[in-house]
Amino acid sequence: MGQAGMAEAAVRYLRSVRTTAPEPVDPLPRPELRCVADDERAPLDAREFRRVLGNFATGVAVVTAPPATVGASPAGFACQSFTSLSLDPPLVAFMVGRTSTTWPRIARAGVFCVNVLAAHQAELCRAFAVSGADKFAGVAYDAAPVSGSPRLSGAAAWIDCAIHAVHTGGDHLIVVGRVNALGTGDNDPDGPLLFHRGRFTRLSG
C-alpha cells in the first residue's frame, strides 16, 4: 500500500472511531473573600516599608492620556509601578494611588500611553510628578497612533493601550491595559532612567 493509500485508510479509521466528550471537570470552590481586620494587620511602619522596598530598582515611566472632552488638556503622571503582564493577549499594568487627581481623567479617556523614560529625562519625570501644574508646558510630543495619547519625544519606548480592567489594591488601583501599538525611540547610549533608594540612577557599564 502506497503512502496515499495508507493516509486514506487512516482517515477511514478515524472516522469510524466514535469519540466521546471528556468528562466535565468540577470547578474549584471560590476562595472566601473578606476584609482584613485592624487587629490582623502586620505592625509595619510605613517609613520602614518604603525604605526596604526602595531597594528594588524600577524603571520610570510617564503615563499619558488624551483630553477626555473638547477643550480639555491631556493628562499625565510619573509612574514607577509599571510592568508587563501578559503576552496573549498583550497586557500591561500600572498602579496609581486612589487619591490621584490625574487618574479620573485617564479613566474618562479610556485609553493611555506608557512612555518609558530614558536616562536623560529625570527632569521631565520630576515635572510630571508635580500635582496641579501644567505638566505639558514646553514638552515635545506627538499623538500615539491608536489612542492619540501624548507620546513624549525622546522616550526609550512607548506602549499605546486601552483600559482593559481596573482592580483594587489597598490604597492603590491596579490598571490593566490592552496593548494596541508599541515601539521604541532612538537608542539612548545611557539606557533607561531608573529609580533606586529614593533617587534617580542609570545603568552602569
QUIVEN-V469178 format. One record per helix or strand of 3 or more residues. SS is the DSSP state (2 for helix, 1 for strand). FROM is the first residue (numbers start at 1). TO is the last residue. If there is no record, write none. Layout:
# QUIVEN-V469178
ss->{SS SS}
from->{FROM FROM}
to->{TO TO}
This chain:
# QUIVEN-V469178
ss->{2 2 2 1 1 1 1 2 1 2 1 1 1 1 1 1}
from->{3 38 46 61 75 82 91 103 111 119 141 150 157 172 192 199}
to->{16 40 53 65 79 86 97 109 116 128 143 152 169 184 196 202}
